[in-house]
Amino acid sequence: MTTPRPSLLILGASTRAAAASAVRAGFDPVCADRFGDEDLRRIASVIAVDNDLHRTLEAVKGLPPTPWIYTGSLENDPKFIASVSERHPLLGNPREVLRKVRDPFWLERTLRTHDLPALRVRSVRSLDALVRATGSSDEGVQATSEHWLLKPTRGGGGCRISVWSGQALPTSEQYHLQEQRLGIPMSALFIARPDAVELIGVCEQLIGPAFGAPNVFGYAGSIGPITVSDQTRELLQRLGDTLTHEAQLRGLFGIDFILADDFSIPWLVELNPRYTASVEVLERALGRALLAEHATACGDRTATVRERPARSYIVGKQIVYATSDLTAPHLESLFDQEGHTTESPLIADIPAPGNCIATGWPICTVFAEARSVSECKTRLAAGRQTVLNAKQD
């Protein structure tokens, strides 16, 4: 008789990637997200929800107590996470941890205290404060403003970020200024265990319209693992160790950073204290069931670690965004070839045919494997174009 797999509740804007990782880890996923894609419904029990977190909370209250994780961008609502955790045991970072690591001012202070590379962060409470931060006059602000990004403190996916050039500041939402560094956008994935912090791998991030994202700083995908210099790896490990110790992080977490200064210094942009978008890329490349390792690191012993042979390829994923309003076509048949399997799909996050997708919204995600980063980007671009060229019903 087959032993039932333990359930794992997954909540977030999109849960398909985490659900696939949960299956690889031996879990039976129960998911609530805003998309409910076709391939998610094949591997998970799906609870239909929308953007209203109150209704999401009500929807999961009736479920039996189940270990749970969250995906992006629920880390921006510690109160919601605490409320869900009253009934469902959290495998991840709780409210008190989130309040630290999602505070850009705490991050800067912590990094500077430990002599680590730190981008300057400034408040936008008043224009006077900005003038004092960037110069002694309006002319000083204008002269240096190109070095600052205006960012929402409760943001995600690169949305609502802009270069600040002295324009009027928002008053209706909480924003901050962060020093802008030019370089390669990257991410690093860690797992914090009770006895050690492991740097699992590094990915290059695909950011902006060059990769089809609808805005300049929008996230469009990841490619990895990327080999970095010994100096960069040492600094990344120090970042992971320091942040884990100071915030008491547990399990999987990621940092986004800019690789600048002769491509050796990682300048931390933000910390994502959860399952991140690069997890499935590194799982495929390294042959690891990382969500099983995450659960074990968080004290849950029910996961089944099923290691697979590591790939000798670079693995990439790219979100395909709609360039105009469209009706979702049949997409899977476009990738019906060898290699398109449940374990290593060539397309995922598949909408139901006939769904209406607005300009700038994601259609699906395409994957590629290659011997080099450049070749992987070429194959991802071809996959994206195949989706965009698909005939609509």
N, C-alpha and C positions, 0 to 999 in steps of 0.2 A: 504494500500500500504506500502510495506517495505521500510524503510528509508535506502538509500545506506550507507555503511560503509565508513568512511574516509580512504583515502589511506595513507600508510606509506612506504617510500622508504628505503630499507635496503641494505647497501653495506658492503662487507667484504670478507675474504677468504672463509668462510662458513657461510651461513645465515639461514640455516634451523631452528636452535633452536630459533633464534630471530623471525623468521617468525611465528613459532608456538606460541610464546609469544604474537606476534602482533595480531594473531587471537583471543587468549584468552582475549586480551585487547579491542576487538571490532574494530580492524583495518583491512583493506584490503591490505596485504603486496605486494609490488613490489620489487623484489630482483635481485641483480646482484652479483654472486659469481663464483668461478672457477669450481664448481662441478655440479651444476644444478641437484641435486639428485631427484630420482623418487618421494619421499614423499614431497619434496619441491614444485614440479610442481603441486601437487594436491591442495595445499593451497595458492599458490602465483602465481602472474605473474612473469615470470623469464626472465631476460635479460642475454644472454650468453656473458660472458667476459672471459679474460684470466688474466695473471699476469701483463699485461701492464696497468698501471694506466692512462696513456694518453688516451688509447683506451676506458677504462672504463669511463673516464670523457666525452669523445665525445659521448659515448652511452647514458649517462643520461642527456646530455645537451638538447636533443630534447624533453624530457618529460615536461609536464606542471609542474609549481612550486608545489612541494610536500614536506611536512615535512619529514625529513630523520634522520636516525641514522647510526652509523658505528659499526662494530664488529671487532674482532682481524684480522690482526694486523695493521689496518689503522691508529691507533694512532701514528705510527712511521712516518707518512707523513703529518705533519700539513699543508703544502702548498696545498696538494691535498684536504684536508678537507676544507680549506678556499675557494678553487676554486669551489667545489661542492656547498658550502654554498652561493655562489654569486647568485645562481638560486633557490636553495632549502633550506627552513628554517631548520636550524640544531636544533634538540632536543638533546642536549648534550653539551659536552665540546669543545670549539673552540680552534683555533690555539694558542692563547696566554696562555691558560691554559695548553695545551699539552707541550709546550716548557718548562714549569716549572716541571710538575710532571713526565715527561719522562726523566728528567735530573737526573741521580743518584747522582751527586754532590749536586744539589739543595735539593734533598730529605735528604741526610745525614746532611747537614747544618741545615735544618729546624727542623729535629728531635732533633738534639743536642741542638739547641737554646731553645727548649721547654722541655728539660730534658726527652726525650723519648728514648727507646732503638734504637740504630742506628748501623748498620753494617758499618765498615770502607770501603771507596771507594778510589781507587787510579787510577791515569792516567797511560796510557801505552805509552806515547809519546816518551819516550826513556828508554833504559835499565838503564841509570844512575839514572833516577827518581825512578825506581823500587828499585834499590839498596838502595837509600836513604830512601825509604818507609819501607823496610823490613830488613835492616841491613847495616852495614858499609862496607861490602865486598861481593864478590861473594859467599863466604862460608855462610854468613848471609842470603843471598837470598835463597840458597839451603836449609838451615836449617828451614826456616819458610814458604817456598812456599806452603806446603801442606794445609795451612790455607786460601788460596786464590782461587777464581774462576775467570777464564778468560771469559768475557761475551761480546757479541755484544751489543752496546748501542741501536741499532735499531733491537732488537730481539723479539721473540715471541714463545710460546709453548715449551720453553726449548731447542730450536735448537741452535747449534753452541756454547754451553757452555762446558767448560772443566776445570778440576782441573789444575791450573798452578803449574808446578814443575820446573821452571827455563828454560823451552824450549824457543826457539826463538819466539819473539812476532810478531803478524801480522802487516803488514804495509799497506795493500790494503784496509782495512776496519776499521771503528771506533770501538774500543773495550775499555773496562775498566776492572779493577780488583775490585772484591768485596770480602770482608772477608767471609770465609765459616764457617757456624755454623751447627753442627749436631743436628738433631732433627726430628720432624714430619713435613712434608710439608703440609701447611694448606692455606686456603683462607678465607677472610671475605668479605661479601657483605654489602654495605651501600647504602642509598639513601639520597642525600643532597637536602633538601627542603629549601625554603627561610627562614623558621623560625627555623629549627632544622635539625640535622643529625641523621638518624636512623641506628643502626646496625641491619640488617635484619637477618643474620645468619652466621654460620661458617661451613665450609666443610673441610674434609680431602681430600688432593689431591693424586691421584694415579700417581706416578712418576717412570719412568725408566723401564728397561727390565723385572723386576719382574711382571709388569702389561702389558707387551707386547709392550711397547714403543720401537722404534728403536734406541734410544740413552739414555745415562745414566740419563740425566736430562729432557727427553721428557715427555710432559704431556699426560696422558692416561685416566684421568677421575676424577670424584669428587663424594664424598659421604657425605650426610648431612641430617638434621642439626646435628652438633656435639655439645655436651654440654662441655663447658669449665669452668674453675674456675672463681670465682668472680674477682680475681685479673687480670686474662687474659682478661676477658670481659671489665673491667674498663680501662685497657691499650688500648684495641682495640677501645673503644669508644673515648678515648683521641686522639688516632691516627686519627680516622675519623674526629673528630671535628677540630683538628689542621690543617690537610691537607686541609680540606674544606675551612677554614678561610684564610689560607695563599695563596691558589691557586685559590680561588673562584670556587670550583667545583660545579657542578649542576647535579642532577639526579643520576642514578645508577653509582656506581663505585666499584671496588674491590681492595683489597690488597692481595698479596701473602706473606706469612710469614712462618718462621720456628718457631715451638713451642719448645723451648729449656729451659735450666736452670731449671731442675726439672719440666718441662712441664708447666711452668707458664708464661714465658716471650715471647711475640711475637716479633720476629726480622723481621722487614719488608724487603722483598726482592725486590719487585717492586709494583708500583701502576698501575692499569689498569683503565683508566678514561672513561669507556664505559660499555655496556652490556657485561657480562662475561659468561664463560662456566658454572658457578655454578647457574646462574639465574634459568634455567629450573628445576634443582634439587630442589631448595628451593621453587619454585612455586608449584611443585607437592606436596612437603611435607607440606607446610604451607597453601595451598589453596588460594594464592594471585595472582592477575594479575599484576605482578610487572612492566610490560612495560606500563600499563595504569598509574600507580603511577609515573613512570619516566616521561611520557609525561606531566602529570599535574605539576610535580615539575619543568619542563622546560617551563611552561607557556602555554602549549597546553591543551585546554579544550574539545577536541573532542573525547577523549578516553572514553570507557565504562568500568568501573570497575565492573567485575563480580566475586565476591568472591565465592570460593568453600569450602566445608568442609575440614578442615586440616586433613592430614593423620596421623595416629598414628604410621607410619612406618618410618624407615630410607630409604631414596631414593638414589640410586646410578646410575651413568652412566659411561660407559667405552668404549673408542674408540678401535675398533679391527683393528690392523695393519696387513698388509699382511706379512707373513713370507717367501714368495717366489713370484715370478711373477705368476699372475693368471688371469683367466677370471672370471668376476663376475657371480656367480650362482644366481638362483632365491632364495632370502633370506626370504621374508616375510612368505612363507608357513611354514618355520621352527618355526615360533612363532605364528602360527594361533591357538590361544587358548584364553580362557577367560582372560580378562585383557589387551589384545592387542587392544587398542582403540586409536582413534585420540588424545584424551586428555591424555591418559597414555600409550604410546606405549612401547612395549618391545624391539623394534628395530627401528632405525631411521637412517637418512643419507644414504638412500638405493640407491646404484648405479643401473643403468639400466643393466639388464642381458646381458652379452656379452661384457661389458666394460673391457678393459685391465687395470689391477691394478699392479703397479710395487712393488717390495719388499720394505717394509718400509712405504708404503703409506696407508692411512686409507681405510678400506673396508666399515665400517659402525659403528654405535654406538649401544650398547646394554644397557638396563636398568634393574634394579631390585629394589624390595622393600622387607624389612626385619625388624625384631625386633631389630637387633643389627648390628653394623658395620661389625663384623666378618662374620656374616651370609650373609650380603649384598655382601661382597667381594667374598664369596663362590659362590653365585648365579651369580654374574657378570662373574666370571671365567668360570662357566658352560656355560653361554650364549656366551662368547667369543669362547670357544671350539666348541660349536655347529656351529658357523659361519665358523671356520677354517676347520671343518670336512665336510662341505657341499660339495657335488659333483659339479664340474664345468661342464658347458655345453660343 
